[in-house]
């Protein structure tokens, strides 16, 4: 069952998204190759866009990394189609894939992205309008309706709880220089979470 909604984009929106994706991909490549030692001009050259186009979308080279959530959503929409429908198995699949895909971006890029998504700005990989958050809510609700889960504070509260675990694990992975298996850790935490809510 596909519970995600296809977003219809106008030609102008598609072109804007394509430009942002080129800038994003160039930034990703430069960050993982050079750390912070690159310029906006380097990004523009690699992405084949003008400096004016860059500043139309972003205030700084660092801000580009906050767009990771856009491509995270697109990736998760596709992956959700292949995940099991049984609520517990689906929750495990969602959280594992969220972590696996995040770690795929590499330590330097994730460090920069985490720095850009904290504090006042709070643009997160998994915010409350994201595909992943909404799917966690729907999966928890399905489990409640099937009599599998007990979520007395409501499905959104428990979805936020899982997201907090995900963010904390991802942040700790970057602080620890990626020296533990983030996916395995997230799987263990999800198993512990399921023990709390499963009837």
Secondary structure, 3 states (H helix, E strand, C coil): CCCCCCCCCCHHHHHHHHHHHHHHHHHHHHHHHHCCCCCHHHHHHHHCCCHHHHHHHCCCCHHHHHHHHHHHHHHHHHHHCCCCCCHHHHHHHHHHHHHHHHHCCCHHHHHHHHHHCCCCCCCCCCCCCCHHHHHHHHHHHHHHHCCCECCCCCHHHHHHHHHHHHHHHHHHHHHCCCCCCHHHHHHHHHHHHHHHHEC
